[in-house]
């Protein structure tokens, strides 16, 4: 018998100095044909990002939420905070998304339908249908593409975009993963979450998207983030993955 799930959907968006984008991305999501809630995890943005969100909360009432943290605590930490909050508030479909429009809000619907139709994790993939990246320097495209190839080789996952940060999880996945044992906090967090999902036997599907690099604000990417992912993948290969008790 197929289990019956609730239809509550929440998009988790970590922010740090996203004042140029935050109101626009919130309004774009709330104008979609499907109903999504939004949870902003703001790491003490000095530019006033959180103030904009709290102002919009007066307009969007119970659909918009914010968790404010002090200082930059890392991408992985932000998402884990958001995952735990979403589980506590009984959201069945839990999304990761950037604030800068590199992820098209319309693609949230495709990810949702993919999970609703049977996937436990749906990935907005830049590489499952060729290379679909706009406005990136060629060096960054090559580095990202071959980083995913490296991860596939080391970890054995048949996922083309192993570093993707545009995803939808079913609640069941995040309740099964021991989130307190996720070790990587930067760019490698995305790899580790996919690998743990894969090792626990969940169904993963990639959905082709077009990734457009940010046009406003400042990129948070650095060579150090890639370095953490490179060495972390080797350690990950030899870890024993067990479900949360």
KERO-63411 format. One line per field, with one value per residue (C-alpha): x, z, y; residue number from 0; chain. Coordinates in Angstrom, 2 decimals. Layout:
N
xx: (X,...)
zz: (Z,...)
yy: (Y,...)
num: (NUM,...)
chaine: (A,...)
# end
This chain:
245
xx: (0.00,1.39,1.85,-0.07,2.06,1.06,1.60,3.41,6.38,9.11,12.05,15.11,17.28,20.52,21.52,24.46,24.36,21.59,19.78,19.78,17.98,16.01,12.69,12.66,13.31,10.66,8.02,8.93,8.41,5.10,3.82,4.24,1.19,2.13,2.04,5.43,6.46,9.90,12.42,15.31,18.43,20.34,23.86,23.89,23.97,25.27,23.55,20.04,18.86,17.02,15.21,13.77,12.58,10.93,9.15,7.80,6.61,3.88,2.61,3.01,1.94,2.35,4.12,7.43,9.79,13.28,15.96,18.64,22.09,25.08,27.95,28.80,28.41,28.58,26.27,25.95,25.17,22.49,20.78,20.91,19.30,16.62,16.08,15.48,13.04,11.16,10.87,9.62,6.97,5.95,6.89,6.84,8.82,11.93,13.88,17.35,17.74,20.08,18.82,20.57,18.36,21.04,18.21,15.04,12.03,9.90,12.08,10.83,7.66,9.62,11.54,8.33,6.59,9.62,9.49,5.71,5.89,8.28,11.78,13.06,15.58,15.23,18.33,18.27,21.14,23.43,25.12,22.63,21.72,25.04,26.35,23.62,25.43,25.18,27.56,30.25,33.89,35.01,37.54,34.84,32.63,35.50,36.38,32.77,32.15,35.29,34.70,31.47,33.27,35.86,33.14,31.37,34.62,35.56,32.12,30.48,27.32,25.66,24.86,26.08,25.82,27.18,27.78,24.34,22.67,19.14,17.25,14.04,14.03,11.13,10.82,11.50,15.06,16.02,14.45,16.50,19.83,21.62,22.07,24.33,26.88,27.11,30.72,31.22,30.05,31.10,30.80,31.33,28.10,26.16,28.23,27.97,24.19,23.77,26.18,24.46,21.07,22.45,24.05,20.82,19.07,16.79,15.71,17.56,16.56,18.20,16.07,17.76,17.88,19.67,21.96,22.49,25.26,24.25,23.92,23.62,25.50,28.80,29.62,30.47,32.61,36.33,39.19,39.21,35.66,36.75,39.73,37.48,35.33,38.34,39.82,36.45,35.32,38.30,37.48,33.79,34.53,35.60,32.89,30.21,26.80,23.99,20.43,19.53,18.32)
zz: (0.00,-0.98,2.04,2.12,2.67,3.55,0.91,2.98,1.09,2.40,0.64,2.84,1.70,3.57,3.29,3.97,2.45,-0.07,0.19,-3.61,-4.15,-1.09,-1.65,-5.35,-4.72,-1.97,-4.16,-7.12,-5.05,-3.61,-7.12,-8.29,-9.12,-6.37,-2.74,-1.02,2.37,2.81,5.66,5.56,7.57,7.90,9.31,10.71,7.39,8.10,4.97,6.44,4.65,7.78,8.17,4.67,5.45,8.72,6.96,4.36,7.13,7.87,4.34,4.00,7.53,8.16,4.87,5.51,8.39,9.46,11.77,12.58,13.61,14.81,12.34,9.35,10.61,7.23,4.51,5.90,9.38,7.98,6.09,9.02,11.20,8.54,8.11,11.82,11.93,8.88,10.36,13.68,11.77,9.70,6.18,3.81,0.94,2.00,-0.58,-0.75,-2.88,-3.33,-2.94,-6.01,-8.86,-10.02,-9.34,-11.28,-8.91,-11.61,-11.28,-7.72,-9.27,-11.33,-8.26,-6.26,-8.93,-9.16,-5.41,-5.35,-8.13,-6.26,-5.78,-2.26,-3.40,-6.54,-7.71,-9.98,-12.19,-14.35,-15.95,-16.49,-19.92,-21.15,-19.47,-18.65,-17.05,-18.05,-17.16,-15.52,-16.62,-18.52,-15.80,-13.18,-15.42,-16.00,-12.30,-11.27,-13.97,-13.21,-9.46,-10.00,-12.16,-9.39,-6.78,-8.96,-9.41,-5.71,-4.20,-6.92,-7.11,-10.52,-10.08,-12.69,-10.55,-7.20,-5.96,-6.84,-4.21,-5.68,-4.26,-2.83,-0.06,1.21,4.98,5.38,4.09,6.50,9.43,8.59,8.24,11.50,10.75,13.77,12.15,8.87,9.02,6.11,6.45,3.24,-0.41,0.51,2.50,-0.74,-1.68,1.75,1.94,-1.46,-0.57,2.74,0.98,-1.64,0.89,2.90,-0.20,-1.10,-4.68,-6.22,-9.51,-11.39,-13.05,-15.78,-15.03,-16.46,-13.86,-14.27,-12.24,-9.99,-11.54,-8.22,-4.94,-4.33,-4.83,-1.67,-3.55,-2.80,-3.53,0.15,-0.20,-3.06,-1.03,1.83,-0.63,-2.31,0.88,2.51,-0.31,0.26,3.98,3.16,1.01,4.06,6.48,7.65,7.04,9.37,9.74,12.72,15.67)
yy: (0.00,3.41,5.67,8.95,12.05,15.57,18.25,20.87,22.29,24.60,26.22,26.79,29.70,30.51,34.17,36.41,39.92,39.23,42.54,42.96,39.66,38.64,40.43,39.52,35.80,35.65,37.28,35.06,31.90,33.11,33.90,30.30,28.20,25.73,26.84,26.91,28.23,29.83,29.63,32.10,31.21,34.47,34.49,38.00,39.86,43.37,44.73,44.40,41.25,40.04,43.38,43.02,39.50,40.53,43.38,40.94,38.60,41.17,40.68,36.91,35.93,32.19,31.40,33.21,32.41,33.42,32.06,34.63,33.42,35.38,35.34,33.14,29.57,27.84,26.56,23.05,24.31,26.61,23.81,21.40,24.07,24.49,20.74,20.24,23.15,21.83,18.34,19.74,21.67,18.61,19.70,16.73,18.32,20.22,22.23,23.78,26.90,29.88,33.44,34.86,33.52,31.08,28.60,29.40,29.46,27.79,24.68,24.21,22.81,20.27,19.12,18.84,16.76,14.46,13.72,13.52,10.92,8.62,10.05,10.52,13.15,15.27,17.16,20.20,19.08,21.20,18.20,15.35,16.73,18.12,21.28,23.81,26.75,30.42,33.29,31.16,31.58,28.48,27.66,27.47,25.31,22.88,22.78,22.11,19.49,17.53,17.84,15.92,13.35,12.91,12.37,9.80,7.91,7.89,7.31,5.23,7.35,7.54,11.23,13.72,16.86,15.72,19.27,20.67,22.83,22.94,19.98,18.58,15.98,13.94,14.32,10.59,11.02,13.79,11.96,8.85,10.68,11.44,15.13,15.64,13.31,15.21,16.38,18.77,22.34,24.07,23.05,19.39,19.39,18.96,15.92,14.33,14.68,13.03,10.23,9.46,9.49,7.10,4.73,4.55,3.20,6.10,6.81,9.77,11.41,14.27,16.93,19.00,22.73,25.76,27.33,31.09,32.70,35.57,39.03,40.90,40.47,38.68,35.01,33.03,30.46,30.05,27.65,26.64,25.36,23.10,21.91,20.80,18.85,17.15,15.70,15.13,12.84,10.52,10.25,9.78,6.76,4.76,5.85,3.48,5.02,4.00,5.36,7.50,5.43)
num: (0,1,2,3,4,5,6,7,8,9,10,11,12,13,14,15,16,17,18,19,20,21,22,23,24,25,26,27,28,29,30,31,32,33,34,35,36,37,38,39,40,41,42,43,44,45,46,47,48,49,50,51,52,53,54,55,56,57,58,59,60,61,62,63,64,65,66,67,68,69,70,71,72,73,74,75,76,77,78,79,80,81,82,83,84,85,86,87,88,89,90,91,92,93,94,95,96,97,98,99,100,101,102,103,104,105,106,107,108,109,110,111,112,113,114,115,116,117,118,119,120,121,122,123,124,125,126,127,128,129,130,131,132,133,134,135,136,137,138,139,140,141,142,143,144,145,146,147,148,149,150,151,152,153,154,155,156,157,158,159,160,161,162,163,164,165,166,167,168,169,170,171,172,173,174,175,176,177,178,179,180,181,182,183,184,185,186,187,188,189,190,191,192,193,194,195,196,197,198,199,200,201,202,203,204,205,206,207,208,209,210,211,212,213,214,215,216,217,218,219,220,221,222,223,224,225,226,227,228,229,230,231,232,233,234,235,236,237,238,239,240,241,242,243,244)
chaine: (A,A,A,A,A,A,A,A,A,A,A,A,A,A,A,A,A,A,A,A,A,A,A,A,A,A,A,A,A,A,A,A,A,A,A,A,A,A,A,A,A,A,A,A,A,A,A,A,A,A,A,A,A,A,A,A,A,A,A,A,A,A,A,A,A,A,A,A,A,A,A,A,A,A,A,A,A,A,A,A,A,A,A,A,A,A,A,A,A,A,A,A,A,A,A,A,A,A,A,A,A,A,A,A,A,A,A,A,A,A,A,A,A,A,A,A,A,A,A,A,A,A,A,A,A,A,A,A,A,A,A,A,A,A,A,A,A,A,A,A,A,A,A,A,A,A,A,A,A,A,A,A,A,A,A,A,A,A,A,A,A,A,A,A,A,A,A,A,A,A,A,A,A,A,A,A,A,A,A,A,A,A,A,A,A,A,A,A,A,A,A,A,A,A,A,A,A,A,A,A,A,A,A,A,A,A,A,A,A,A,A,A,A,A,A,A,A,A,A,A,A,A,A,A,A,A,A,A,A,A,A,A,A,A,A,A,A,A,A,A,A,A,A,A,A)
# end
